């Protein structure tokens, strides 16, 4: 039996302004500038303020939407964005032209006196090398690839011989199919001293033992002493595991510089926050299009009504966009101010040990914003301080309690863990259990699995792989 009834349900519908603000909050400075330029191109009602020079009638062209709205009046504010703070004049993009990796290979191929078939197959193999300079695909599969793409019959033996030609190119190690082959190719190009010959023997016959640092096994099987092994390992360490990485794989390499969203200075011992002007333009309503709305308000023709509708839509869009940028700047400033207040001691001198445990909820409570809003603000934003540039995400971490009952940041524990490993005896590196004991002596009670997790997050290998002779 179906029942009918009324149910009251409260839902929240975001306004166009709120939607616009949310979208802008996530954007870092460079993307915001691109977004503003796009809006300027698409909305003729938006104007960029170059300066406050008078127009032909001697009036400065600043407009409030409230002057032109026939429906719902809005608060009387000037639709002009004025970004406070110093202008960092950042060089956003630095371009340097470098030779392409594949272009370099093809150039070397062009110098060879070889038949057209070999040249065509060699060119195909060069095209299959990855950015590190490796051929990751097995030759059996490449035979099929060449048959399909070049309509040529070949064999693994022929490909092997042509690959040997490529492996003779510079830089040494190019065209290898794995790390072992890459290192051996480089050793072949070196002067065949005793350490180089021994390094070659180690890679050829004891590669697994070498990667696992089972040095005692290598010493025993090769019947050598520790000093000879050290000299061979020194030769191996000097080799390049990514020979293709020496040459950039693009005709133009773009090196992007981080553009800070905030600038922090210390004045009279206290942190002072500002937002750099960068190149975010000031915006205003185009007076000519605003006048169209007024003049077309009483239009009776179809064309006149369409013009009025178009102008009004664009004016509303301009209003939302300008106000959304203003709200974005206010939200960013208030959020960063709360972070600085929370982490006050750290921002004075940049001492990592002074960073307090802080999560998004802490800043949400301080500002009155939703956690989702704080998350959007923190995303891809940076602050320039007198001790370096930091991502806002850097200041957030969970916390633990030390032996004195004080809450400490996990970042502080990671720093101490890193220092303990850095100062260890590399001949007898500390195990995770020993690291737990070291931290405990310093007042930090951390479980072994937690130490292992932090060590992995710091990209530090286990004790056995940190062992050195």
C-alpha positions as CSV (number, residue, x, y, z in Angstrom):
1,X,0.0,0.0,0.0
2,X,1.4,3.4,-1.1
3,X,1.3,6.2,1.4
4,X,1.4,9.9,0.6
5,X,2.6,12.6,2.9
6,X,4.4,15.9,3.1
7,X,7.9,16.1,4.4
8,X,9.9,19.2,5.1
9,X,13.5,19.0,4.0
10,X,16.0,21.8,4.4
11,X,18.6,22.0,1.6
12,X,21.3,24.6,1.0
13,X,21.7,25.9,-2.5
14,X,24.9,27.7,-3.3
15,X,24.6,31.1,-4.9
16,X,26.6,31.9,-8.1
17,X,28.9,34.1,-6.0
18,X,29.6,31.2,-3.6
19,X,30.3,28.8,-6.4
20,X,32.6,31.3,-8.0
21,X,34.4,31.9,-4.8
22,X,34.9,28.2,-4.1
23,X,36.4,27.7,-7.5
24,X,38.8,30.6,-7.2
25,X,39.9,29.6,-3.7
26,X,41.7,26.5,-5.0
27,X,43.6,28.3,-7.7
28,X,47.3,29.2,-7.0
29,X,48.5,32.7,-8.1
30,X,49.5,31.7,-11.7
31,X,46.3,29.9,-12.4
32,X,44.3,32.8,-11.0
33,X,46.0,35.2,-13.3
34,X,45.2,32.9,-16.3
35,X,41.5,32.7,-15.1
36,X,41.3,36.5,-14.8
37,X,42.7,37.0,-18.3
38,X,40.2,34.4,-19.7
39,X,37.3,36.3,-18.0
40,X,38.6,39.6,-19.4
41,X,38.6,38.1,-22.9
42,X,35.1,36.5,-22.6
43,X,33.2,39.2,-20.7
44,X,33.2,42.7,-22.4
45,X,31.8,44.2,-19.2
46,X,35.0,43.5,-17.3
47,X,37.8,46.0,-17.6
48,X,41.4,45.9,-16.3
49,X,42.3,49.0,-14.4
50,X,45.6,50.4,-15.8
51,X,45.4,53.6,-13.8
52,X,42.8,56.1,-12.6
53,X,43.1,58.4,-15.5
54,X,39.9,60.4,-16.3
55,X,37.8,59.5,-19.4
56,X,36.8,61.9,-22.2
57,X,34.2,63.5,-19.9
58,X,36.8,64.0,-17.1
59,X,35.3,61.3,-15.0
60,X,37.2,58.4,-13.5
61,X,35.5,55.2,-14.8
62,X,34.7,53.3,-11.6
63,X,31.2,51.8,-11.4
64,X,29.1,50.2,-8.8
65,X,26.6,47.6,-10.0
66,X,24.0,49.1,-7.6
67,X,23.9,52.1,-9.9
68,X,22.6,49.9,-12.7
69,X,20.5,47.3,-11.0
70,X,16.7,47.8,-11.4
71,X,15.9,44.7,-9.4
72,X,17.6,43.9,-6.1
73,X,19.9,46.6,-4.8
74,X,23.2,45.3,-3.5
75,X,25.5,46.8,-0.9
76,X,27.2,49.9,-2.0
77,X,30.8,48.9,-2.6
78,X,33.1,49.8,-5.4
79,X,33.8,47.0,-7.8
80,X,37.5,47.4,-7.8
81,X,40.2,44.9,-6.6
82,X,43.2,46.4,-4.9
83,X,45.7,43.8,-3.9
84,X,47.8,45.1,-1.0
85,X,51.4,44.1,-0.3
86,X,54.7,44.4,-2.1
87,X,55.1,43.6,-5.7
88,X,57.6,40.7,-5.9
89,X,58.0,41.2,-9.7
90,X,58.6,37.4,-10.0
91,X,60.0,36.0,-13.2
92,X,57.3,33.3,-13.6
93,X,58.8,31.3,-16.4
94,X,62.5,30.9,-17.3
95,X,63.1,29.3,-20.7
96,X,66.3,27.6,-21.8
97,X,66.6,25.8,-25.1
98,X,68.3,22.4,-24.8
99,X,69.0,19.7,-27.3
100,X,66.3,16.9,-27.2
101,X,67.5,13.5,-26.1
102,X,66.0,11.8,-29.1
103,X,67.2,14.5,-31.4
104,X,70.7,13.9,-30.1
105,X,70.4,10.2,-30.8
106,X,69.2,10.8,-34.3
107,X,72.0,13.3,-34.9
108,X,74.6,10.7,-34.0
109,X,72.8,8.1,-36.1
110,X,73.1,10.5,-39.1
111,X,76.9,10.5,-38.9
112,X,77.1,6.7,-39.3
113,X,77.9,5.1,-42.7
114,X,75.1,2.4,-42.7
115,X,72.6,1.1,-45.2
116,X,69.0,2.5,-45.3
117,X,67.5,-0.6,-43.7
118,X,69.7,-0.5,-40.7
119,X,69.2,3.3,-40.4
120,X,65.4,2.8,-40.5
121,X,65.4,0.1,-37.8
122,X,67.9,2.1,-35.7
123,X,65.6,5.1,-35.9
124,X,62.7,3.0,-34.7
125,X,64.6,1.7,-31.8
126,X,65.7,5.2,-30.8
127,X,62.1,6.3,-30.8
128,X,61.3,3.5,-28.3
129,X,63.9,4.6,-25.7
130,X,62.3,6.1,-22.6
131,X,63.3,9.4,-21.0
132,X,66.0,7.6,-18.9
133,X,67.6,6.2,-22.1
134,X,66.4,2.6,-21.6
135,X,64.8,0.2,-24.1
136,X,62.1,-1.3,-21.8
137,X,60.4,-3.5,-24.5
138,X,61.9,-7.0,-25.2
139,X,63.3,-7.6,-28.6
140,X,60.8,-10.3,-29.5
141,X,58.0,-7.8,-29.1
142,X,60.0,-5.2,-31.0
143,X,60.2,-7.6,-34.0
144,X,56.4,-7.6,-34.1
145,X,56.3,-3.8,-33.7
146,X,58.6,-3.3,-36.7
147,X,56.6,-5.7,-38.8
148,X,53.4,-3.8,-38.0
149,X,54.7,-0.2,-38.2
150,X,57.4,-0.4,-40.8
151,X,56.2,-3.5,-42.7
152,X,59.6,-5.0,-42.4
153,X,60.6,-8.6,-41.5
154,X,63.5,-8.7,-39.0
155,X,64.8,-10.9,-36.2
156,X,66.0,-10.6,-32.6
157,X,69.6,-11.2,-33.7
158,X,69.4,-8.4,-36.2
159,X,67.9,-6.1,-33.6
160,X,70.5,-7.1,-31.1
161,X,73.3,-6.0,-33.5
162,X,71.6,-2.7,-34.3
163,X,71.0,-2.1,-30.7
164,X,74.8,-2.5,-30.1
165,X,75.3,0.3,-32.5
166,X,73.0,2.6,-30.5
167,X,74.7,1.6,-27.3
168,X,77.9,3.0,-28.6
169,X,76.3,6.5,-28.7
170,X,76.9,9.2,-26.2
171,X,76.2,9.4,-23.3
172,X,77.4,6.0,-22.3
173,X,74.7,3.6,-21.0
174,X,72.1,4.6,-23.6
175,X,70.0,1.8,-25.1
176,X,70.4,-0.5,-22.1
177,X,67.6,-2.9,-21.2
178,X,68.1,-2.8,-17.5
179,X,70.2,-1.1,-14.8
180,X,72.9,-3.8,-14.8
181,X,73.5,-3.5,-18.5
182,X,73.4,0.3,-18.3
183,X,76.2,0.3,-15.7
184,X,78.3,-2.3,-17.5
185,X,78.1,-0.2,-20.8
186,X,79.5,2.8,-18.9
187,X,82.3,0.7,-17.4
188,X,83.3,-0.5,-20.8
189,X,83.9,3.1,-21.8
190,X,86.3,3.8,-18.9
191,X,90.0,3.2,-18.7
192,X,90.3,-0.4,-17.7
193,X,92.1,0.0,-14.4
194,X,92.1,-2.7,-11.7
195,X,89.1,-1.1,-9.8
196,X,87.1,-0.8,-13.1
197,X,87.8,-4.5,-14.0
198,X,86.8,-5.5,-10.5
199,X,83.6,-3.4,-10.6
200,X,82.7,-5.1,-14.0
201,X,83.2,-8.5,-12.4
202,X,80.9,-7.6,-9.5
203,X,78.1,-6.4,-11.8
204,X,78.4,-9.3,-14.1
205,X,78.6,-12.1,-11.5
206,X,77.3,-10.7,-8.2
207,X,74.8,-8.0,-9.1
208,X,72.1,-9.3,-6.6
209,X,74.6,-9.4,-3.8
210,X,75.8,-5.9,-4.7
211,X,72.3,-4.4,-4.7
212,X,71.5,-6.1,-1.4
213,X,74.8,-5.0,0.1
214,X,75.9,-8.5,1.0
215,X,79.5,-7.4,0.8
216,X,81.0,-10.2,2.9
217,X,79.7,-12.7,0.3
218,X,81.4,-10.7,-2.5
219,X,84.7,-10.5,-0.6
220,X,84.6,-14.3,0.1
221,X,83.7,-15.4,-3.5
222,X,86.1,-13.0,-5.2
223,X,88.8,-13.6,-2.6
224,X,89.6,-9.9,-2.2
225,X,90.1,-7.6,0.7
226,X,87.8,-4.8,1.9
227,X,89.9,-2.0,0.4
228,X,89.8,-3.5,-3.1
229,X,86.0,-3.9,-2.7
230,X,85.7,-0.2,-1.6
231,X,87.6,1.0,-4.7
232,X,85.4,-1.0,-7.0
233,X,82.2,0.2,-5.3
234,X,83.5,3.8,-5.7
235,X,83.8,3.3,-9.5
236,X,80.2,2.0,-9.6
237,X,78.8,4.8,-7.5
238,X,80.2,7.3,-10.0
239,X,78.1,5.8,-12.8
240,X,74.9,7.4,-14.0
241,X,71.8,5.1,-13.7
242,X,69.7,7.5,-15.9
243,X,71.9,8.5,-18.9
244,X,68.9,9.8,-20.9
245,X,68.3,12.2,-18.1
246,X,71.4,14.2,-19.0
247,X,69.6,15.5,-22.1
248,X,66.1,17.0,-21.8
249,X,63.4,15.4,-23.9
250,X,61.9,18.6,-25.1
251,X,63.0,21.4,-27.5
252,X,62.2,24.0,-24.8
253,X,62.7,23.3,-21.2
254,X,60.4,25.3,-18.9
255,X,61.6,25.9,-15.4
256,X,58.7,27.3,-13.4
257,X,59.4,29.3,-10.3
258,X,57.1,29.1,-7.4
259,X,55.1,32.3,-7.0
260,X,54.4,33.0,-3.3
261,X,50.8,33.9,-2.4
262,X,51.9,35.4,0.9
263,X,54.8,37.5,2.1
264,X,55.9,37.4,5.7
265,X,58.3,39.9,7.2
266,X,59.5,40.4,10.8
267,X,59.2,43.9,12.1
268,X,60.0,44.8,15.7
269,X,60.2,41.1,16.5
270,X,56.7,40.3,15.2
271,X,55.5,38.6,12.0
272,X,53.8,40.9,9.5
273,X,51.7,39.3,6.7
274,X,50.9,40.8,3.3
275,X,49.8,39.5,-0.1
276,X,52.1,40.4,-3.0
277,X,50.5,42.2,-5.9
278,X,52.2,40.0,-8.5
279,X,50.4,40.6,-11.7
280,X,46.7,40.0,-10.7
281,X,45.1,43.0,-12.3
282,X,42.6,45.4,-10.7
283,X,39.1,44.9,-12.2
284,X,36.1,47.2,-12.7
285,X,32.9,47.3,-14.7
286,X,33.1,48.8,-18.2
287,X,31.0,51.9,-18.1
288,X,30.0,51.8,-21.7
289,X,28.3,48.4,-21.3
290,X,26.7,49.5,-18.0
291,X,25.2,52.4,-19.9
292,X,23.8,50.0,-22.5
293,X,21.8,48.3,-19.7
294,X,20.3,51.6,-18.6
295,X,19.5,52.9,-22.1
296,X,18.0,49.5,-23.1
297,X,15.9,49.1,-19.9
298,X,12.8,50.5,-21.7
299,X,13.5,48.9,-25.1
300,X,10.5,47.6,-26.9
301,X,12.1,46.0,-30.0
302,X,13.3,42.4,-29.9
303,X,16.8,43.4,-30.7
304,X,16.8,46.0,-27.9
305,X,15.5,43.5,-25.4
306,X,18.1,41.0,-26.4
307,X,20.8,43.6,-26.0
308,X,19.5,44.5,-22.6
309,X,19.4,40.9,-21.5
310,X,22.9,40.2,-22.7
311,X,24.3,43.3,-21.0
312,X,22.5,42.5,-17.7
313,X,23.8,38.9,-17.7
314,X,27.4,40.1,-18.3
315,X,27.0,42.7,-15.6
316,X,25.8,40.1,-13.1
317,X,28.7,37.8,-14.1
318,X,31.2,40.6,-13.7
319,X,29.7,41.5,-10.3
320,X,30.0,37.9,-9.1
321,X,33.5,37.5,-10.5
322,X,34.9,40.7,-9.0
323,X,33.3,40.1,-5.6
324,X,34.5,36.4,-5.7
325,X,38.1,37.6,-6.1
326,X,37.7,40.0,-3.2
327,X,36.3,37.2,-1.0
328,X,39.1,34.9,-2.1
329,X,41.7,37.4,-1.0
330,X,40.0,38.0,2.3
331,X,39.6,34.2,3.0
332,X,43.3,33.6,2.1
333,X,44.5,36.4,4.2
334,X,42.4,35.4,7.3
335,X,43.4,31.7,6.9
336,X,47.1,32.5,6.6
337,X,46.9,34.9,9.6
338,X,45.4,32.2,11.7
339,X,48.2,29.8,10.7
340,X,50.8,32.3,11.6
341,X,49.1,33.0,15.0
342,X,49.0,29.2,15.7
343,X,52.6,28.6,14.7
344,X,53.9,32.0,15.9
345,X,57.2,30.8,17.4
346,X,58.1,28.9,14.2
347,X,57.5,32.0,12.0
348,X,59.9,34.1,14.1
349,X,63.0,32.1,13.3
350,X,62.0,29.0,11.2
351,X,63.1,26.5,13.8
352,X,61.3,23.2,12.8
353,X,61.2,22.0,16.4
354,X,58.9,24.9,17.3
355,X,56.2,23.7,14.8
356,X,53.2,22.6,16.9
357,X,50.8,19.8,15.8
358,X,48.2,21.4,13.7
359,X,45.3,20.0,11.6
360,X,42.8,21.6,9.3
361,X,40.2,21.6,12.1
362,X,42.4,23.9,14.3
363,X,42.4,26.6,11.7
364,X,38.8,26.1,10.8
365,X,37.9,26.8,14.4
366,X,40.1,29.9,14.5
367,X,38.7,31.4,11.4
368,X,35.1,30.2,11.5
369,X,35.5,28.7,8.0
370,X,34.5,25.2,7.0
371,X,37.3,22.6,7.0
372,X,36.7,22.2,3.2
373,X,37.4,25.9,2.8
374,X,40.7,25.6,4.7
375,X,41.6,22.6,2.6
376,X,41.0,24.6,-0.6
377,X,43.0,27.6,0.7
378,X,46.0,25.4,1.7
379,X,46.0,23.6,-1.7
380,X,49.0,24.7,-3.9
381,X,49.6,27.9,-2.0
382,X,53.0,29.2,-0.8
383,X,54.4,31.7,1.6
384,X,57.7,33.5,1.4
385,X,59.4,34.0,4.7
386,X,62.8,35.4,5.7
387,X,64.1,31.8,6.0
388,X,62.6,30.3,2.8
389,X,59.5,29.6,0.7
390,X,57.1,27.0,2.2
391,X,54.0,25.2,1.0
392,X,51.1,25.9,3.3
393,X,50.6,22.1,3.6
394,X,54.0,22.0,5.3
395,X,52.6,23.5,8.5
396,X,50.0,20.8,9.0
397,X,50.9,17.6,10.8
398,X,49.5,15.2,13.4
399,X,51.0,15.1,16.9
400,X,52.3,12.8,19.6
401,X,52.9,13.3,23.3
402,X,56.5,13.1,24.7
403,X,57.6,11.8,28.1
404,X,57.0,15.3,29.6
405,X,53.3,15.2,28.6
406,X,53.9,17.9,25.9
407,X,52.3,17.5,22.5
408,X,54.9,17.5,19.7
409,X,54.7,17.5,16.0
410,X,55.4,14.3,14.0
411,X,57.6,16.5,11.9
412,X,59.8,17.1,15.0
413,X,60.1,13.4,15.5
414,X,60.9,12.8,11.9
415,X,63.7,15.4,12.1
416,X,65.2,13.7,15.2
417,X,64.9,10.3,13.5
418,X,66.6,11.6,10.4
419,X,69.4,13.1,12.5
420,X,69.9,9.8,14.4
421,X,70.3,7.9,11.1
422,X,72.6,10.6,9.7
423,X,74.9,10.4,12.7
424,X,74.9,6.5,12.9
425,X,77.9,4.3,12.3
426,X,77.4,3.3,8.6
427,X,79.4,0.1,9.2
428,X,76.7,-0.9,11.8
429,X,73.6,1.1,10.9
430,X,70.8,1.4,13.5
431,X,67.9,-1.1,13.1
432,X,64.3,0.1,13.7
433,X,64.4,-1.4,17.2
434,X,67.5,0.5,18.0
435,X,66.0,3.7,16.6
436,X,63.0,3.2,18.9
437,X,65.5,3.0,21.8
438,X,67.3,6.2,20.7
439,X,64.0,8.1,20.4
440,X,63.0,6.8,23.9
441,X,66.2,8.1,25.4
442,X,65.4,11.6,24.0
443,X,61.9,11.5,25.5
444,X,59.9,10.3,22.5
445,X,58.0,7.1,23.0
446,X,57.2,5.8,19.5
447,X,56.3,2.2,18.5
448,X,58.6,0.3,16.1
449,X,56.0,0.2,13.3
450,X,55.6,4.0,13.6
451,X,59.4,4.4,13.3
452,X,59.3,2.2,10.2
453,X,56.5,4.3,8.7
454,X,58.3,7.6,9.3
455,X,61.6,6.1,7.9
456,X,59.8,5.1,4.7
457,X,58.1,8.5,4.5
458,X,61.6,10.0,4.7
459,X,62.7,7.7,1.9
460,X,65.3,6.1,4.2
461,X,66.0,2.4,3.5
462,X,66.3,-0.3,6.1
463,X,69.5,-0.7,8.1
464,X,71.0,-3.5,5.9
465,X,70.7,-1.3,2.8
466,X,72.3,1.7,4.6
467,X,75.5,-0.3,5.4
468,X,78.7,1.0,4.1
469,X,82.3,-0.3,4.3
